[in-house]
């Protein structure tokens, strides 16, 4: 964290789940942090996420689709953590143009602002495992073919490709990080737009049954948000990571049914049921997925530190205390 002491940092999507946790880590490391967020209700921004650090950050309520706002905000920053985006796979199929505007057009505008007004800035771009589509082999490494199954995946491929292009052509030092299922305090629990784990947490706390689609045998890996943040900071601190794309992931691989049981047995009670996939979700389901993150581990020594059982317990305890700030 010494790498960021006194550094001027901009986080797009800064009032959201990962952005707010990242902001907290940077503030604790002595950075000067500016957060940009549109607070569009569907996308997860929540002022309560920064309640404990609100006097230590600057907040700009604006949309990354506004090029003039971004041009102004980007000028004096040394680091950009580019986390803003539309993350719902189902929403991207229902409103594809909106997903295109946020995850592609806005990303190009951000990069153009950097090229014109701050070409020395260091960028970390949040991409997604969804770019791979249905895995042809497991675990999925960065050499796996790119074959998204939904509009969101296609647009995230475009966003990260623009970042790599501007890195190679214009020297805008950019790294893309393909996130897997990230969870923890600050995630959206009002619905399943951000992660299915969010609505599972809400169902447990409201004594409703967790609904697991399909046979529950689908395999997944998960990263607690603190581990995700540590990876973002590690990569931002290294200019050698510019022009690279890295997977995040975990060695703990679990079926969705086993995950539901783990959450229920964490001490909060509840129940789960297996239900048929809704047709619109089945069409874009990727089946089993878990990541090979050995490139990041070998290059930088990163590995997850928070076990799934501990992370889930911390998450449930957080929302038991603060649930009402996240379901309004």
N, C-alpha and C positions, 0 to 999 in steps of 0.2 A: 504493500500500500504506500510505501514511501515514494513510489514512482508517480503518484498522483497528488502529493501534497502541494498545494498552491496552484494546481493546474486548473485551467478553465475548461469546463466540460459541459456539453449539451447532450441531453437524453431525450430523444423523441419517444413518445409514449411513456413519458416519465411519471405519470400518475397511475399507470397500469401496474400489473402484477410484477413482472420482472423489473421494469423500470424503476419502481419505487424501492424495491429491495436493493437494486444496484445503487440508487441514489444514497441510500442509508449507509452502505459500505463506503462509498466515496466521501461522504460527509465525515464519517468517522476517520477517514484517512487524510483529512485536511484539504480536500478539493473544493473548488468554487463551482457549484453545480447549478445549472439552469435546466428546468424541466419544461418540455413542450407537450401539451396534450389538448386534444379537441374536446374531451369529455362528452363525445357522442355516446349516448346511453348504451348502445349495443356493444361497445368495444372494450369495456372493462376499466376505464379510468375512474378513479375514486379518490377524492381529496382526503378521505380518512387514511388512505395508505401511507400518507406522509405526515400524519398528525404529530408524530413525535419529533420530526425534523423540519416542520414547516417554517420555523424561524431561521433555518440554516440553509435554505435553498431559495432560488428565484423560480417563480412559476409563471409561465406564459401560456394563457389559454388561447391556442390557435391551432389551425389544422395544417398538417404537412402538405395538404393539397394547395395551400396558399403560397405560391412561390416568393412573394414579396416579404412575407413574414419570415420564411426560412432564410432568405438572402440577408435580412437584417440580423437574425439570431446567430448565423453561422460565422460571421466575419471575424470575431476575435477569439474563437474557441480553438483549443489545442486537440481536443478529442471529441468525437461524435459517436455515441452509442445509438445506432439507428434501429430502434425497437418498435416503432409505430407500425401498425399494420392491421388488416382485417384477418382474423385467424379462424373464423368458422368455415369449415369445409362445406357444410350444408348451405350456409348463407351464400357462399360463393357460387353455388349452382342456381340459387334462386335470384340473386342479384349480381350477375357476372360483371356488369359494367362498373358497379361500385367497387368490386374487388379489384378490377383492372385499374381504376383511378387511384386507389390507395396503394396497392402493392406493386404497381408498375410505373404509372405516370408520375406519381408523387416521388418515387425513388429516383427517377431520372431528373426531376426538377431539383431534388436535394443535391445530387451529384453535380449538376450544372452550376448550382450555387457555390459549391465547393470549388469547382474548377475556375470559376470567374473571380471569386472573392476570398477564397482561403485554400489554395492548393496544397498547403503544408499540413492540413488537418489529418488526424489519424482516425479511421473509421472502423467500427465493428458493426457488422450487419447481421441481424437475427433472421436466419432462414429456418427451414423446417425439414424434418425427416420425410414429410409428405412429398418432397420432390422425387423420391425414388419410386413411388407407387407401390405395387405389389411386389414384395421381394422375390427375386429369383434364387437367392441363397441367403443363409443366415450364419453369423451376424452380418449386417449390411455395412460394408466399408465405403470409403469415398470413391472407389473405383467402380462401384455398382452403377449400372445403367440408370439413366434418368427417364422415368416414364410415369408422370403424375396421372392420377385417376380422377382429379377434379380441377376445377378452374383455379382454386386457391393454390394448388401445387404448381400449376403451369405458371401462374403469375409470380410465385416466389422464385421459381427458376429464373424467370426474366429479371427479377430484382437483383438476385445475387450475380447473375451474368453481367448486368450493367456495372455492378461494383467491381467485378474482376476486369472488365474492359477499361474502366476509368483508371484502375490501378496500372494496367499494362501500357495504356496509351498516354495518359496524362500524368501518371505518377501520383495519383490520389491514393494514398496508402490504405488499402481496404482489406479486411478479412471477413469472410462469411462463416457463420457458425450454424450448423444444422442441428437444431434443438430436437430432442425427443420429448416425451411427455414430462413437462415440468409442473411441479405442484408445490404447495406450501402457502403460508400466510400471504394474503393479498390477492389471491387468485379469485376469479369471478365464480360465485356459487349460486347466483340467481337463476342460472340456467346452464345449459351445456355448450354455450357458444364458444367458450375459451378452452375448456377441457371437460371431458365427461366426469372427471374426478370431482369437479366443483359441485355438480348437481348430486353426486353421490354423497358428498359431505353434508349438503343441505338435507337430503332425505334422511340420513342417519340422525341428525340433530332434531329433525321434526317428526321422528318416529314413523317415517314412511319407508316402504320397501325400496331397496336398491333394485333397479331394473337393468339386468345384464342382457345385452342383445346376443342372439344366437345361442350356441351351446356353451358359451363361457370358456371355451378352451383356447381362445385366441391369446397368444403370448405377447407381452409388452415389457419394455423397460422404462424406468422412471428416474428423474433427477429431482431431488429436493432443491428448492430455489437457491439456497446458499451455495450449493455445489455449482449450479449454473452460473451464478454471479462470479464465483471464484475463477471459472474458466474464461468468462468475458474479460475480467481484469487481467488475467495472466496473458491473454493474447494481445490485449491493447497495449500492454507494457513492452511487448516485443515487436520491433519493426521487422524482424525476420519473418514474422507471421503474415506480413503484407503479401497480398496476392494468393493466399492460401485459403482453402475451404476445409473445415474440420467438423467431424461429427462429435456430438456429445452422446452419452449413453451410460449404461450401468451393467455390471456383471450380474446383478440380481434380475433374473428374468422370471416372470410370473404370469400365470393365466389370469384372465379377468375374473373368473369364478373364485379362484384362490385369493385374489386381491380383495374381492367383496367380503370373503370370510375373514381375512386379516383385519379389515376395517371394523367389521362387526365385533370381532373378538378383542378389539383394542380397549374394551371397557365401556364403550358407549352404547352397546346393544344394537338392536335392529334386526333386519332380515333382508334377504335378497330373493329375487325370482328371475328365472331365465325366461325371456320372452322373444318372440320372433322379431327379426330385423324388420323395421319399416322399409318398404321398397326403396324409398329415396336414399336411405342410409346404406342399405345393402349394396346398391349400385356403386358406391364409392368406398366401400370397406376394403382395407388392404390386407386383411388376414393377419397372420403372425408378423410381428416386426420387433427386432431388437438390434442395437447398433454395435458395430466394431469401432471403438474409440481409441484404438491402439496408436493411431498417428499422433493424436494430441497427447496421449500418455508418454509415448516415446520421445516426442519433441520437447515437451514441457513438464513432464512428470505429473500431469493432472490425473486424478482419479476421484470418484465420488467418495465423500467421507461420511455422509449421513445415510445410515441404513434405511431401508424402506419402512420397517416397522416403527423405528424412532421418528422418521419424518412424518408418517401418517399420524402418529400420536400427537406430535407437536402441532400439526395442522388442525386436527380435530379440537384440541384444547384451545387453540387460537379462536376458532370460529364459535366454539361454545361460549366464549367470553364476548366476542364482537360481532356475532351473526347479524344483528339488526342493522349494522352499518353496511351490510352487503346484500340485503334482500329487498331493500326499498325500491 
